[in-house]
Amino acid sequence: MGVVDNFKSASVFGKVSFILLLLATFFIIIAFTCTGWAESNETYGGGYKIHWGLWRRCTNQEYTSAIGTVCVPLDGWANDWYAFAQAASCFGFFGILVAFFLVILYLFVNQCKSNGEVATGAAIICLVTGIIQLIGCIVFGAKWDDIYYDRQVTVNTRHEFTLSYAFAMALIASLLEIVAGVLLILECKKGGGTSASG
């Protein structure tokens, strides 16, 4: 049986879980690697904006200038809430990848089709790591608002640092992962597997 036939013969819960985890994988890879978790909404005197990611803070300049380097690494930063957001995102990132891999096995590999243990494992990983990722996003958003929003004041100007696209993508990825986990639990409860034997 080919890949298309395997997908067609899968249950609705299996198909939807696959699609949700595919989207979550796309979103979490972008969120994990980009400097778009937060940004300054105004340019500074040198004509640059600051962009924050999980692992580095960068400006939109293409060269080193008077402000120093274009990017500053943030891994190992001794800031508890930021380190928690980084760790939670690591759990979410790897959890989505592992769960997606298990769902691929569950839907497309004959030895794993209709195997409740594979679906249960994927569901548990989705729920646990999705909730951890969601908590990390909540902590990041709450602390960012408390500490960095409207934080920097220069002469007659208040620069705002607002949450941005990568933060939203990480939040969406965690929600998609949790929903996929719930659907996989429903898949297991209804007897799991495919609607046609292969």
C-alpha positions as YAML, in Angstrom:
chain: A
units: angstrom
residues:
- id: 1
  name: MET
  ca: [0.00, 0.00, 0.00]
- id: 2
  name: GLY
  ca: [1.41, 3.40, -0.99]
- id: 3
  name: VAL
  ca: [1.73, 6.53, 1.09]
- id: 4
  name: VAL
  ca: [-1.40, 8.12, -0.38]
- id: 5
  name: ASP
  ca: [-3.42, 4.94, 0.17]
- id: 6
  name: ASN
  ca: [-2.15, 4.70, 3.76]
- id: 7
  name: PHE
  ca: [-3.21, 8.28, 4.41]
- id: 8
  name: LYS
  ca: [-6.62, 7.76, 2.79]
- id: 9
  name: SER
  ca: [-7.26, 4.64, 4.85]
- id: 10
  name: ALA
  ca: [-6.32, 6.33, 8.15]
- id: 11
  name: SER
  ca: [-9.02, 7.41, 10.58]
- id: 12
  name: VAL
  ca: [-10.14, 11.04, 10.72]
- id: 13
  name: PHE
  ca: [-8.38, 11.52, 14.08]
- id: 14
  name: GLY
  ca: [-5.15, 10.15, 12.62]
- id: 15
  name: LYS
  ca: [-5.33, 12.39, 9.54]
- id: 16
  name: VAL
  ca: [-6.12, 15.53, 11.53]
- id: 17
  name: SER
  ca: [-3.36, 14.76, 14.06]
- id: 18
  name: PHE
  ca: [-0.88, 14.38, 11.21]
- id: 19
  name: ILE
  ca: [-1.90, 17.70, 9.64]
- id: 20
  name: LEU
  ca: [-1.83, 19.54, 13.00]
- id: 21
  name: LEU
  ca: [1.62, 18.20, 13.84]
- id: 22
  name: LEU
  ca: [2.88, 19.05, 10.35]
- id: 23
  name: LEU
  ca: [1.77, 22.66, 10.87]
- id: 24
  name: ALA
  ca: [3.14, 22.68, 14.44]
- id: 25
  name: THR
  ca: [6.50, 21.44, 13.15]
- id: 26
  name: PHE
  ca: [6.62, 24.24, 10.59]
- id: 27
  name: PHE
  ca: [5.72, 26.89, 13.20]
- id: 28
  name: ILE
  ca: [8.06, 25.66, 15.94]
- id: 29
  name: ILE
  ca: [11.09, 25.44, 13.63]
- id: 30
  name: ILE
  ca: [10.60, 29.08, 12.63]
- id: 31
  name: ALA
  ca: [9.92, 30.20, 16.21]
- id: 32
  name: PHE
  ca: [12.88, 28.28, 17.61]
- id: 33
  name: THR
  ca: [15.42, 29.69, 15.16]
- id: 34
  name: CYS
  ca: [14.28, 33.25, 14.34]
- id: 35
  name: THR
  ca: [14.78, 36.50, 16.21]
- id: 36
  name: GLY
  ca: [11.12, 37.42, 16.12]
- id: 37
  name: TRP
  ca: [9.91, 36.76, 19.65]
- id: 38
  name: ALA
  ca: [9.91, 40.48, 20.40]
- id: 39
  name: GLU
  ca: [11.10, 43.67, 18.78]
- id: 40
  name: SER
  ca: [11.34, 47.41, 19.17]
- id: 41
  name: ASN
  ca: [8.55, 49.10, 17.29]
- id: 42
  name: GLU
  ca: [10.58, 52.23, 16.53]
- id: 43
  name: THR
  ca: [13.97, 52.77, 14.98]
- id: 44
  name: TYR
  ca: [16.75, 54.13, 17.13]
- id: 45
  name: GLY
  ca: [19.00, 57.09, 16.36]
- id: 46
  name: GLY
  ca: [21.27, 54.95, 14.19]
- id: 47
  name: GLY
  ca: [18.29, 53.80, 12.12]
- id: 48
  name: TYR
  ca: [18.13, 50.28, 13.52]
- id: 49
  name: LYS
  ca: [15.54, 48.14, 15.27]
- id: 50
  name: ILE
  ca: [16.23, 45.51, 17.93]
- id: 51
  name: HIS
  ca: [14.84, 42.00, 17.48]
- id: 52
  name: TRP
  ca: [14.80, 39.41, 20.29]
- id: 53
  name: GLY
  ca: [14.82, 35.65, 19.75]
- id: 54
  name: LEU
  ca: [15.23, 32.78, 22.16]
- id: 55
  name: TRP
  ca: [18.94, 32.50, 21.51]
- id: 56
  name: ARG
  ca: [20.10, 35.93, 20.32]
- id: 57
  name: ARG
  ca: [19.24, 39.61, 20.20]
- id: 58
  name: CYS
  ca: [19.95, 41.27, 16.85]
- id: 59
  name: THR
  ca: [19.56, 44.54, 15.05]
- id: 60
  name: ASN
  ca: [18.47, 44.86, 11.45]
- id: 61
  name: GLN
  ca: [21.83, 46.35, 10.47]
- id: 62
  name: GLU
  ca: [24.02, 44.37, 8.11]
- id: 63
  name: TYR
  ca: [27.31, 45.39, 9.67]
- id: 64
  name: THR
  ca: [28.93, 46.17, 13.02]
- id: 65
  name: SER
  ca: [28.39, 49.73, 14.11]
- id: 66
  name: ALA
  ca: [28.83, 52.05, 17.07]
- id: 67
  name: ILE
  ca: [26.35, 49.97, 19.10]
- id: 68
  name: GLY
  ca: [28.67, 46.98, 18.89]
- id: 69
  name: THR
  ca: [27.96, 43.66, 17.26]
- id: 70
  name: VAL
  ca: [24.89, 43.11, 15.11]
- id: 71
  name: CYS
  ca: [23.84, 40.08, 17.21]
- id: 72
  name: VAL
  ca: [24.38, 39.21, 20.86]
- id: 73
  name: PRO
  ca: [23.98, 35.57, 21.98]
- id: 74
  name: LEU
  ca: [21.47, 34.95, 24.77]
- id: 75
  name: ASP
  ca: [22.13, 31.27, 25.46]
- id: 76
  name: GLY
  ca: [23.52, 30.93, 28.97]
- id: 77
  name: TRP
  ca: [22.06, 34.29, 29.99]
- id: 78
  name: ALA
  ca: [21.67, 34.31, 33.79]
- id: 79
  name: ASN
  ca: [18.03, 35.35, 33.74]
- id: 80
  name: ASP
  ca: [15.70, 32.75, 35.29]
- id: 81
  name: TRP
  ca: [12.49, 33.47, 33.37]
- id: 82
  name: TYR
  ca: [14.29, 33.73, 30.04]
- id: 83
  name: ALA
  ca: [16.17, 30.48, 30.71]
- id: 84
  name: PHE
  ca: [12.84, 28.82, 31.57]
- id: 85
  name: ALA
  ca: [11.32, 30.02, 28.29]
- id: 86
  name: GLN
  ca: [14.36, 28.64, 26.43]
- id: 87
  name: ALA
  ca: [14.15, 25.27, 28.21]
- id: 88
  name: ALA
  ca: [10.38, 25.01, 27.72]
- id: 89
  name: SER
  ca: [10.82, 25.78, 24.03]
- id: 90
  name: CYS
  ca: [13.44, 23.03, 23.76]
- id: 91
  name: PHE
  ca: [10.94, 20.56, 25.22]
- id: 92
  name: GLY
  ca: [8.25, 21.81, 22.84]
- id: 93
  name: PHE
  ca: [10.56, 21.75, 19.82]
- id: 94
  name: PHE
  ca: [11.80, 18.20, 20.34]
- id: 95
  name: GLY
  ca: [8.40, 17.00, 21.54]
- id: 96
  name: ILE
  ca: [6.70, 18.11, 18.34]
- id: 97
  name: LEU
  ca: [9.39, 16.51, 16.20]
- id: 98
  name: VAL
  ca: [9.25, 13.17, 18.07]
- id: 99
  name: ALA
  ca: [5.43, 13.12, 18.14]
- id: 100
  name: PHE
  ca: [5.28, 13.91, 14.41]
- id: 101
  name: PHE
  ca: [7.74, 11.09, 13.72]
- id: 102
  name: LEU
  ca: [5.60, 8.65, 15.76]
- id: 103
  name: VAL
  ca: [2.44, 9.71, 13.91]
- id: 104
  name: ILE
  ca: [4.24, 9.13, 10.60]
- id: 105
  name: LEU
  ca: [5.13, 5.63, 11.80]
- id: 106
  name: TYR
  ca: [1.56, 5.10, 12.98]
- id: 107
  name: LEU
  ca: [0.02, 6.12, 9.65]
- id: 108
  name: PHE
  ca: [2.53, 5.01, 7.04]
- id: 109
  name: VAL
  ca: [4.64, 2.09, 8.35]
- id: 110
  name: ASN
  ca: [2.86, -1.26, 8.16]
- id: 111
  name: GLN
  ca: [4.53, -2.64, 11.30]
- id: 112
  name: CYS
  ca: [3.22, 0.31, 13.34]
- id: 113
  name: LYS
  ca: [-0.24, 0.73, 11.78]
- id: 114
  name: SER
  ca: [-3.03, 0.34, 14.31]
- id: 115
  name: ASN
  ca: [-0.44, 0.04, 17.09]
- id: 116
  name: GLY
  ca: [-2.05, 1.63, 20.12]
- id: 117
  name: GLU
  ca: [1.31, 1.94, 21.89]
- id: 118
  name: VAL
  ca: [2.70, 4.17, 19.15]
- id: 119
  name: ALA
  ca: [-0.40, 6.38, 19.18]
- id: 120
  name: THR
  ca: [-0.43, 6.51, 22.99]
- id: 121
  name: GLY
  ca: [3.25, 7.46, 23.09]
- id: 122
  name: ALA
  ca: [2.68, 10.22, 20.55]
- id: 123
  name: ALA
  ca: [-0.35, 11.48, 22.51]
- id: 124
  name: ILE
  ca: [1.54, 11.60, 25.81]
- id: 125
  name: ILE
  ca: [4.48, 13.41, 24.22]
- id: 126
  name: CYS
  ca: [2.11, 15.90, 22.57]
- id: 127
  name: LEU
  ca: [0.28, 16.70, 25.77]
- id: 128
  name: VAL
  ca: [3.30, 16.89, 28.09]
- id: 129
  name: THR
  ca: [5.63, 18.86, 25.84]
- id: 130
  name: GLY
  ca: [2.81, 20.98, 24.41]
- id: 131
  name: ILE
  ca: [1.78, 22.08, 27.90]
- id: 132
  name: ILE
  ca: [5.41, 22.79, 28.84]
- id: 133
  name: GLN
  ca: [5.82, 24.88, 25.66]
- id: 134
  name: LEU
  ca: [2.57, 26.71, 26.38]
- id: 135
  name: ILE
  ca: [3.69, 27.53, 29.93]
- id: 136
  name: GLY
  ca: [7.02, 28.77, 28.53]
- id: 137
  name: CYS
  ca: [5.16, 31.06, 26.12]
- id: 138
  name: ILE
  ca: [2.94, 32.38, 28.91]
- id: 139
  name: VAL
  ca: [5.95, 33.10, 31.13]
- id: 140
  name: PHE
  ca: [7.79, 34.81, 28.26]
- id: 141
  name: GLY
  ca: [4.77, 36.94, 27.35]
- id: 142
  name: ALA
  ca: [3.95, 37.90, 30.93]
- id: 143
  name: LYS
  ca: [7.52, 38.73, 31.91]
- id: 144
  name: TRP
  ca: [8.17, 40.57, 28.65]
- id: 145
  name: ASP
  ca: [5.17, 42.78, 29.28]
- id: 146
  name: ASP
  ca: [6.25, 43.43, 32.87]
- id: 147
  name: ILE
  ca: [9.94, 44.07, 32.21]
- id: 148
  name: TYR
  ca: [10.50, 45.19, 28.64]
- id: 149
  name: TYR
  ca: [7.35, 46.82, 27.36]
- id: 150
  name: ASP
  ca: [7.74, 50.63, 27.58]
- id: 151
  name: ARG
  ca: [11.04, 50.08, 29.31]
- id: 152
  name: GLN
  ca: [13.57, 52.20, 27.49]
- id: 153
  name: VAL
  ca: [13.14, 55.94, 27.64]
- id: 154
  name: THR
  ca: [15.33, 58.28, 25.66]
- id: 155
  name: VAL
  ca: [15.02, 62.02, 25.27]
- id: 156
  name: ASN
  ca: [11.33, 62.78, 24.65]
- id: 157
  name: THR
  ca: [10.78, 59.25, 23.33]
- id: 158
  name: ARG
  ca: [9.62, 56.02, 24.87]
- id: 159
  name: HIS
  ca: [10.66, 52.95, 22.88]
- id: 160
  name: GLU
  ca: [8.26, 50.04, 23.08]
- id: 161
  name: PHE
  ca: [9.43, 46.44, 22.87]
- id: 162
  name: THR
  ca: [6.47, 44.35, 21.76]
- id: 163
  name: LEU
  ca: [5.92, 40.63, 21.23]
- id: 164
  name: SER
  ca: [6.27, 39.55, 17.61]
- id: 165
  name: TYR
  ca: [5.63, 36.82, 15.04]
- id: 166
  name: ALA
  ca: [7.91, 34.03, 16.36]
- id: 167
  name: PHE
  ca: [6.28, 34.27, 19.79]
- id: 168
  name: ALA
  ca: [2.86, 33.90, 18.14]
- id: 169
  name: MET
  ca: [4.11, 30.93, 16.08]
- id: 170
  name: ALA
  ca: [5.46, 29.19, 19.20]
- id: 171
  name: LEU
  ca: [2.14, 29.74, 20.96]
- id: 172
  name: ILE
  ca: [0.17, 28.40, 18.00]
- id: 173
  name: ALA
  ca: [2.52, 25.40, 17.71]
- id: 174
  name: SER
  ca: [1.96, 24.48, 21.35]
- id: 175
  name: LEU
  ca: [-1.82, 24.70, 20.96]
- id: 176
  name: LEU
  ca: [-1.75, 22.61, 17.77]
- id: 177
  name: GLU
  ca: [0.39, 20.01, 19.54]
- id: 178
  name: ILE
  ca: [-2.00, 19.81, 22.50]
- id: 179
  name: VAL
  ca: [-5.02, 19.42, 20.21]
- id: 180
  name: ALA
  ca: [-3.19, 16.69, 18.26]
- id: 181
  name: GLY
  ca: [-2.49, 14.92, 21.57]
- id: 182
  name: VAL
  ca: [-6.18, 15.00, 22.51]
- id: 183
  name: LEU
  ca: [-7.13, 13.64, 19.07]
- id: 184
  name: LEU
  ca: [-4.58, 10.84, 19.42]
- id: 185
  name: ILE
  ca: [-6.07, 9.91, 22.80]
- id: 186
  name: LEU
  ca: [-9.50, 9.76, 21.15]
- id: 187
  name: GLU
  ca: [-7.92, 7.63, 18.41]
- id: 188
  name: CYS
  ca: [-6.65, 5.17, 21.03]
- id: 189
  name: LYS
  ca: [-9.97, 5.09, 22.89]
- id: 190
  name: LYS
  ca: [-11.97, 4.28, 19.79]
- id: 191
  name: GLY
  ca: [-9.74, 1.35, 18.97]
- id: 192
  name: GLY
  ca: [-7.06, 3.19, 17.02]
- id: 193
  name: GLY
  ca: [-5.69, 2.47, 13.63]
- id: 194
  name: THR
  ca: [-7.03, 2.64, 10.16]
- id: 195
  name: SER
  ca: [-10.44, 2.21, 8.69]
- id: 196
  name: ALA
  ca: [-9.16, -0.43, 6.32]
- id: 197
  name: SER
  ca: [-6.70, -3.18, 7.02]
- id: 198
  name: GLY
  ca: [-3.45, -3.13, 5.12]
...
